[in-house]
Every structure is written in C-alpha cells, then in structure tokens.
Amino acid sequence: MPYFVDIHHHVIYGVDDGARTEADMQAMLKKAYDDGIRAIVTTPHVTPGVHRFDWERFDRHFEKAQHFCASEGMKLQLYRGCEILYTEATCDFLQEERIPTLAGTENVLVEFSPDTAFKVINRAVDAILCSGYTPVIAHMERYMCLVRKPGLVKKLKDNYRLKLQVNCGTVINSKGFFLDRFVRNVFENEYVDAIGTDAHNVSSRPVQMKAAYAQLVKKWGEDYANRLTNGSVLEEG
C-alpha cells in the first residue's frame, strides 16, 4: 500500500469547525498517520472579506501540530493552506498574499455553496486564473449544477486550467442513483485530479484515504488511484 498526500484536511484546532481542541488535533494526526497519510495540507475554512480569520492563532497551532508529530516520531509532513469560500474579495486577498495557497504552490482550494449557479463558478474560475492562480475545486460532487449536467464538468476542463477534488467518503459510500452516476462519469473520464479526506474529526468526519484508495484501484485502476492520492495535483504549470 503506498503512502498518501491529503490536500484537504481541517486538522488545526481552534480555527474553524474542524479539530476543536489540541487533543482533537493530536488524535486526528495519529489517525491520518495510521491511515497511510504522510503529508497533509492543512486547510481551514476562510471567507475573504466577510469573516476575519485569526492567522496568528493558526500559525501557533500549526507549529504545535508540527512539534507533536516530531515528538511522536511520525514522519508526517504538514503544509499551510486554506479552503476558500469564494467571494468577490478572494482574488484581491490572494494577490495581496493575505491567504495561503496550497503548500505554497500556485494552486488554491476553493469551494462554493451547493446551490451556486454554474455561471458563478465559471466566473470565479476565470477570475482566479486571471489573478495568476490555479483553482482546485473542493468536493466538486456537492455542486448541483454539475451533478444535474455532467457535461458542464467537461466544459470546465476543456476551457480552463483548473483541477477538481472529490471527497473520500463519496468514493466509498453510495450517495444515491443520480450522484453515483455523476461520480462514475467524472472518474471514468478522469476529470478528477485528487481525492481528499476533508476530515474534521475522528468520528463523524474522519480520514478514509486507505479505504477510498482501495475502491479507486478496484474501479478505475492503480495508476489513476496513485495520481489521485500522491499529491500530483499540487504540481504547477
């Protein structure tokens, strides 16, 4: 079983709806390590221009996470990042370096409300690219405009240099006829560029990378499964 890179993980405590306490964070880090994850891009929720994010606290707690991994002898590499709920201020914040990209690359993890119209997503993708960054659309299976019309995914991939992420839980568990059909379509066409745990805790929203990887290998082959889990989505250019 290979080792994994997780680009979507809410492990830093006390900054969003992920880990609540330092003990929670430590438990999540252990769980990730036991699941075969060897690198995590920590991605707290941020909403540029709407809610103030405490980056000073994030940095302090990030360093505590690094120290904990070292003290436990876990060779688990941590990187800074964030999951951006797209707003009109997003591109300004990126260009002013007020929010981090994924592990210092040109890639930025961006999400939308589930009912966001396709034209809004399309416009956001274009704006981010024009600002010099590559959007990585978080848990793309949540957006009803895409689920209802899978052809729009092809349109995005044909028209833009963007990347798409799906959550591990979606790979593992059936979500009903229409969503399962959508998921099968995007993987069969290799539109997906990465899976991520989107872990928030060790109970209701835990890491499931190993189980998801097994399903990917079974359904779509080892080569594609490796590309989806080895951090290649972070490559630039």
KAWO-V49236 format. One record per residue. PHI is phi in radians with two decimals (* if undefined). D_FIRST is the distance of its C-alpha to the first C-alpha in whole Angstrom. Layout:
BEGIN
PHI	D_FIRST
PHI	D_FIRST
END
This chain:
BEGIN
*	0
-1.28	4
-1.58	7
-2.11	9
-2.03	13
-1.91	15
-1.65	19
-2.54	21
-2.72	21
-1.75	24
-1.62	23
-1.30	27
-1.41	29
1.30	33
-2.15	33
-2.71	32
-1.58	31
-1.50	27
-0.94	27
-1.57	31
-2.25	31
-1.09	30
-1.11	28
-1.05	27
-1.06	25
-1.10	24
-1.13	22
-1.17	20
-1.13	19
-1.09	18
-1.10	16
-1.09	15
-1.10	13
-1.14	12
-1.48	10
1.66	8
-1.43	11
-2.09	12
-2.62	15
-2.28	18
-1.60	21
-1.37	23
-2.27	25
-1.14	28
-1.21	31
-2.34	34
-2.24	37
-0.97	39
1.36	42
-2.01	42
-2.07	41
-1.26	41
-1.86	37
-1.52	38
-1.21	36
-1.10	37
-1.13	36
-0.98	32
-1.10	32
-1.07	33
-1.29	31
-1.08	28
-1.14	29
-1.11	29
-1.11	25
-1.09	25
-1.12	27
-1.11	25
-1.03	22
-1.14	23
-1.16	25
-1.59	22
1.23	20
-1.57	18
-1.46	16
-2.07	16
-1.47	18
-1.95	21
-2.28	23
-1.47	26
-2.97	27
-2.88	28
-1.90	28
-1.62	32
-1.40	34
-1.07	36
-2.35	39
-1.13	42
-1.58	42
-1.00	38
-1.15	39
-1.09	41
-1.10	39
-1.14	37
-1.18	39
-1.54	41
0.99	37
-1.59	38
-2.39	34
-1.42	31
-1.47	29
-1.35	25
0.97	24
1.33	28
-1.56	27
-1.40	29
-1.49	27
-2.26	28
-1.48	27
-2.28	30
-2.20	30
-2.38	33
-1.19	35
-0.97	34
-1.67	37
-1.08	38
-1.23	39
-1.02	38
-1.09	41
-1.26	40
-1.09	36
-1.03	37
-1.15	40
-1.15	37
-1.03	35
-1.08	38
-1.15	39
-1.14	36
-1.10	35
-1.16	39
-1.50	38
1.72	36
-2.15	33
-1.88	30
-1.29	29
-1.97	26
-1.33	27
-1.26	25
0.51	24
-1.09	26
-1.28	26
-1.50	29
-1.61	32
-1.09	34
-1.10	36
-1.44	33
-1.07	32
-1.24	35
-2.34	35
-0.99	32
-1.05	34
-1.21	34
-1.13	31
-1.03	31
-1.08	35
-1.09	33
-1.17	30
-1.27	33
-1.63	35
-2.34	33
-1.52	31
-2.18	29
-2.29	25
-2.19	24
-2.07	21
-2.12	21
-1.36	20
-0.99	16
-1.03	19
-1.21	21
-1.25	18
-1.46	17
-1.92	21
-1.13	24
-2.01	26
1.82	29
-0.96	31
-1.20	31
-1.24	28
-1.08	26
-1.12	28
-1.09	28
-1.07	24
-1.04	24
-1.10	26
-1.27	24
-1.39	21
-1.07	23
-1.56	25
0.97	22
-1.37	24
-1.39	21
-1.86	20
-2.82	17
-1.89	16
-2.45	17
-1.31	17
0.89	21
-1.18	21
-2.11	24
-2.88	24
-1.87	22
-2.06	24
-1.37	25
-2.40	23
-1.54	19
-1.22	16
-2.53	14
-1.16	11
-1.09	8
-1.16	11
-1.14	12
-1.04	9
-1.05	9
-1.16	13
-1.12	13
-1.07	11
-1.10	13
-1.60	16
-2.28	16
1.68	14
-1.18	11
-1.06	13
-1.18	14
-1.02	11
-1.15	10
-1.10	14
-1.34	14
-2.18	12
-1.77	12
1.49	16
-1.09	17
-1.09	20
-1.46	21
-1.13	22
-1.70	26
1.60	29
END
